[in-house]
Amino acid sequence: MLELSIESLGQRGEGLVRSVRGTAHIPGALPRERVLARLEGERGKLIEILEASPERVAPICSYFGDCGGCATQHLGRALYSSWKREILAGALADAHIEAPLGALIDAHGEGRRRATFHARFATEGAHVEIGFMQARAHRIVEIEACPVLAPPMSGAIGAARALAACLRGVGKPLDISVTATLSGLDIDIRGCGPLEFSARQKLVHAADRLDLARLSNHGEAIIERRTPEILMGAARVSPPPGGFLQATLEGERILAELALSAVQGARRVADLFCGVGAFALRLAARHEVRAVEVDRPALTALARAAGATPGLRGVACEVRDLFHRPLGRDELKAFDAVVFDPPRAGALAQSRELAASGVQTIVAISCNAATFARDVSILAAGGYRLESVTPIDQFRFSPHIEIVGVLRKPPAGKPRKGLRAKGFLG
């Protein structure tokens, strides 16, 4: 056991101590604290706080420190905001990008509208473990409530427990994804594989008892009692089972608002990696939109919603793998603006084509600071000016961050301002 003075925060919210032996990571410790900790290599376990930081606050959840869902409930607001903003600032600096970085926007709203619960079965008896994984471990932390969930998710944990109990005979670990929709809870179960008739009937009865909107197994609907719907602009979307949505309603609203503001004046806009249409369906109220996505069920949901919504200017949908077949620079000539929101891996191939294009405005949206910085470096090398970067916090108490970057290509011969890129690294 060692007495340590914490110097700074790491990217996962852990306290850092640097020495000749390297950097030690102490979860739960804050800068300017003296602590007793037990070290095992680069990881440390906090034993006692000898001198607490004035930035330390009481966690809002009794499971904090054990449950791996939240990492930073002990951070005061000022330290929390600066830490999250620095995650993005560090990624930009590593990529040699200098750009205007806005203040962190709180997008938690009323809380998370979706969550995935893990279910494991005790070797003996009828007990079902339902909860989130322990930090840096494979053990489930059983929970009865979660303060970061939105009020419409209030029945989610109980519903997950009841459904898991129906599948006890399967004997497999389960992941139960729950989404709050306008019609009620939409639940997709993963891990159990194909189900026998008797198991499906148990789930049907449970769905009735729990008043679920829809219950699915591996994306296949078992019962749909009401069509699950999400409001996106003026459109009502029925997402596919287990389909991707932004974590909070407020987060989606803010991301879309920033994107719409950036592309004002554009006639034709491409929405790449469009999902079920969080941006496309809002953009279509003012612009002609081409929506591109590899996930066919998601794109089908978008197309149906667009077709059922009066007043939209038109949404052309295309199923396409943008990782392997990005829109080429010649195809991009048809658009005045492009919005792209890829998975965490970023949009490497598409960014290269965009960099060589003449698209006037690009809105780069990302949930990964490192790949965002990489993609922006490529665009900058192609002549784009990074006008603004906005960090958005819809994953409160976690290291995750959403980012919106607005890039514009000045007319030929006009000097670039606002971004300096020293080349693309890696």
N, C-alpha and C positions, 0 to 999 in steps of 0.2 A: 504494500500500500504506500502511495506517494502523496505528498502535499504538492499541489500544482497551482500555478496562476494561469488562468485562461486568457488567451490573447485575442481571439477573434472567433467568428462563426464560420462553419463550413457550409458547403452547398446544400447539405441535408439538415441544417439547423443545429449541428452538434458543435460543442466547444472545441477549439483547436489549441494545442500546445506544441510549440516547435522546440526541438533540441538537436544536439549533434547526432542523435539516433534516429531523427526523422520527425514526422508530425504525428501526434497522437490525437485521436478523435474521441471526445467524451460526450456522448448524448446526455442532454439535460443540463449541461453546464453553459454559463453565459460569460461573455467577455468581462474582464475586471473582477472576476470571482476567484477566491481561493477555495480550493476543494481538496478533499481526500478522494483518491481514485485508485482502482486496481487496473493495471495495464496488462494487456495480452497482445503483444505485437503493436499494431497500429490502433487497435480498438481499446477503449477503456470503459470501465463501469464506475459510475458516480456513486461513491459511498456516503459522503457527507459534504454539505456546503459549510465551509468555515466562515466565509465572508461573502454575503449575497450582493449581487448587483442591484442598484436602484431600478434597473429595467426589468427585474423579475416580477411577474404577476402570478396570481393563483390560477391554475388551470380551471377550465369550465367543466371538465369531464372527469369523473372518478376513474375512468379506465386509462387516462393519459399516463404515459410512461411505460405501459404494458402493451396496450393496443398499438399496432403499427400504422393506423390510419392517419393520425396526426403527429407532427413532429415538433411543433413550436407553440403550443398553448401557453407556455411559460414566458414568452417574450412580450414585453410591453409594446404598445402600438408604434411608437417612434422607431424602436430598434427593429421591430418586425418589418415595417415598411422599407426602411433603409436596407435591410438584409435582402429582401426579395428584389429590390431594384438593383442591388449590387450583383446579383446572380446574372442578370442581363447585361449590366455594364461590363462585368468581367468577360463574358463571352464576346462582346463586341471588341473589347480591348485585345483579347487573344487573336481575333481575326484582323487586327489593325484597322478597325473602323472607328472613325470619329463622327458622331452624329448627335443631333438634339435628342436627348432622352427625357421623356416626360415623367411626371410624378406617377406613382403607382395608383391605379384606379381600383377601388374596392367594388367587386362585382359579385359578392357573395349573395346579395339580395336576401330572400327569405330562406336560402339554404340549398343544398344539393337535391336535385330532383331525380337522381338515379344513384344506385349503389349496387355493388356485387358482394353478396354475403357468401361465406364459405361454410359448408356443412360437413361434419364428420360424425361417424357413429361409434359409440362406445362398444368395446368388445363384448361386454355383457350388459344385459338390461335394455331398457328402451330409450335411454338418454341420447339426445341428439345435441351435438355442439354446434351452435350457430353464432357466427361473429366475423371478425376480421383477423387477419394474421398478426401474430406478434412481430414487433420490429426485429428484423434480421434473424428470424427463426421460422420454423415450420409449424409451430403450435398455434392453435386457434384461441383467441381471447374471446370468450363468450360475452355477449353484450345484451342488455335489455333495452337500451335506448342509445341514441347518438345525437348529440346537440347540433351537429352540422347539417343534419337532414332537414329538408323543407317540411312544413306541416302536412302537405298531402302524402308524405312518406311515413306518416305516424304508424300505420299498420304494417309496414314493410317487414320488420323483424319477426313479428308474430306470424305473418303469412309465410315467410321463408321457413320458419321452424315447423309449421303445420305441414307444408308441402314436403319437406325433407322427411318427416315422420312417415308419410305415405310411401316413401321409397326406401325404407330401412332394409327391406329384403334384397335390394340391389347390391348393397355392401360396398359401394364405391364412394369416394369423396365427390362432393357436389359443389358447383358454383351456381348461385342463384342470383340472377340479375333482375333488379326491380327498378321500374321506371314509373314515375307519377305522371299520369296523363289527365286530360280534361274528363275522360270517361272513367277513371279509376286506375288501379294498379295494373301494370302490364308486366308479366313475369316470364322470364325465359330460363329454363333449367339446363345446365350443361354438366356433362361428366357421367351420366348414367347410361348413355347409349340407347339403342332401340328398346322400347318398353313393351311388355306383354299386356294383353287386354285387361287383365285384372288390375295392374298397376295404373293404367290409363284411367280406368273407371274410378279408382280411388282419388286420382288427381282431379277428375271432373267433379266429383262430389265435393272435394275440398274447395275447388274454385267457386262453386255455388255458395258454399257455406261462408267463404271469405269475401264474397261479392267482388271477385276480380273482374277486370275488363277482359283480359285475355291471358291464357296460360299456354306456354309453348315448351317444347323439348327440342333442344338443339336447333332452334329456328323454325320448327314445324309446329303449327298451332294444334293444340290438343282440344281446346275449347275457346271460342270467342263469343263471349256473352254480350259485349258491346264493342264497337270499333274503337280502339285506342286512338285518340287524336291529340295533336300538339298544334297550337296556334303559332304560325310563322308569318308575321305581317298580317295580311288580310286572308291568308290561306290556312286551311285546316288540313294538316298532314297526318296520315296514319303510317307511322314508321314500321318497318319490318321488325319481327321479333328479335330482341337483342341488338337492334340497330343503334348506331352512334348518334348521340345528341350532346350538345354542350352541357357541362355539368350543372349550370344554373340558368334559370330564365333570364336573370339580370345580366349574366355574362354573355349570353347569346345576343341580347338586346344591344349591349354596348359594342360588341364586336361588329354587329351589323350596322349600327349607327355610324361608326367610324369608317367602315367600308363605303357606305352610301355617300357620306360627306366627301370622301376622297375622289369619287368618280363622277361628281356632278358635272354636267355638260357633255358627258360621253353619250354617244348614240347606241353603240353596240358594246356589250361587256361579256367577257368569258369568265365563268365561274368554274375553276378547276379544282378537282377533289371536292365536289360540291355536296356530297352526302345526300341527305333528304331535302336539302334546299333552304337551309337557314339564311343564306345570303341570296341565292338565286330568286327565291319567291318574293323577297323584299325588293331586290333590284328590278324585277320585272314590272313593278308598278310605274317605273320611270324610264326603263331602258329595255332594248331588245337583248335577250340573254341567251347564251349558249352554255348549257350545264353539262359538265363532263365528269364521269365517275366510273370506276371499275366495278363497283358493287351494284349489280343489276336490280336486286330488290329495292335498294335505297333509291335508285334513279326512277324505278317504276312508281314508287310512292310519291316522288317529286312530280313526275309527269301527271299523275292522277290529280294531285292537289292543284297544279297549275291549270289543268283543264276544267276543274270545278270552280275556279275562282274568277268571277267577272272582273273586267277592268285591267287585267294584266296585258302588257304589250306583246307578250309571246316568249315562250321558253322552249328552245330547241334542245333536246336531250341526246347525249351520245354515251354509250357504254364504251369505255376505253381505258386501258392500263397506261396511265401517264408516266409510270416509272420506266416502262420499256418502250412506250410509243408516245412520247410527248407531242403536244401540238408544235409543229415545225414553224420556223420563222416565216415561211410563205403563208401558211394557214393563219398565222397571227396578224397578217396584214388586214384582215377583215375587222379587227377590233380596235376600239379607241382606248379601252381599259381592260385589265385582267385582275381578277381577285383569285388568289390561290390559298388554300388552307389544307396542307398535306398532313399525313400522320407524322409521328415523331421523327421518322427517318428523313423528313424534309423532301425537297423537290429538286434534287441535283440535276437530273436530265432535263426537266422542264425549265429550270433556271438558265441553263446553258442556251436553250432555244430562245427564251425571252430576252436574254442579254444581247442576242444578235438581231432582235426584232426592232421594229419601229413603234411599238405600242407606247403611247404617250404616258399612261399612268398604270402603275402596278401597285396593288395592295397585297402585301405579304403577311399572312396570318400564320402563327405557329404556336405550338405548345412546347417547343424545345429550343432553348436559347442557343445551343451550340449549332444545330443545323440551320436555325434562322440566320445566324451570323455567317455561316458558310454560304448559304444561298444568296444573301445580300451582297457578299463579297463578289460573287460571280456577276450579279447584276451591275454592281458599281464598276467592275472592270469593263463592262459593255457600254458604259456611258451613262448609267442611271445615277441620279442624285437622290440620296436618302433624305427626304424632306422632314420626316418625323418618325420617332419610335415611341410607342406607348405600351408600357407594361400593365397588364390587367390581372387582378387577383380574384379568380373565381374558385380557386382551391384553397380556401382559408385554412391556415395552420399546417399547410404542406409545402414542400419545396417547389411544387409545380407552378408554372406561370404561363399566362397567355400573352402573346405579343402581336402588335399590329404595326407594321412598317409601311409607310407610304413613299413610293419612289416615282420619280418623273424623269423623262428623258428630254433635256433641253434641245431646242433647235440646233442644227449643225452649226458649229463655230461659236456658240455661246458658252462662256466659261461656266463650269460647275461650281456650286457652292453648297456647303452644308454637310458634305461627306468627303472624307479622304480615305481612299482604299490603297493599301500598299501591295496589292496583288492578292490572288486567291491562294490560300495555304491548304494543301492537301485535298 
